[in-house]
Amino acid sequence: MPRQSHGQVAVGDQFKLATPNGPIFEVIKIREMRPVDHALITKVRDRKSPTLIAVTTLLDPDFYRPVPADQRYEDINDGILRG
């Protein structure tokens, strides 16, 4: 199934803040808005508070950096209780 995308940003992409140890965000929806389109992003470890952000800001390397595919955060939800 194709992912909804806007240029270099697609639903499911992950980005981290351009700071050491910054949180990782995942794109959960892309909205066409004017004058610039926006992405709805949420922290991958806490999905309770999605944030709407301009796609151009998400692509700005001074704010966010894409997470390479081999470093993506994956939810561990296999039914095994840990801790």
URBEL-V799917 format. One record per pair of residues at least 24 apart in sequence whose ideal C-beta (glycine too) atoms are under 6 Angstrom apart, sorted by the first residue. I is the first residue (numbers start at 1). J is the second residue. D is the distance in whole Angstrom. If there is no record, write none. Layout:
BEGIN
I|J|D / I|J|D
END
This chain:
BEGIN
4|30|5 / 6|30|5 / 6|37|5 / 6|55|5 / 9|39|6 / 9|55|5 / 9|58|6 / 14|67|4 / 14|72|5 / 15|64|4 / 15|66|6 / 16|65|6 / 16|67|6 / 18|63|6 / 18|65|5 / 24|67|6 / 24|73|5 / 44|73|4
END
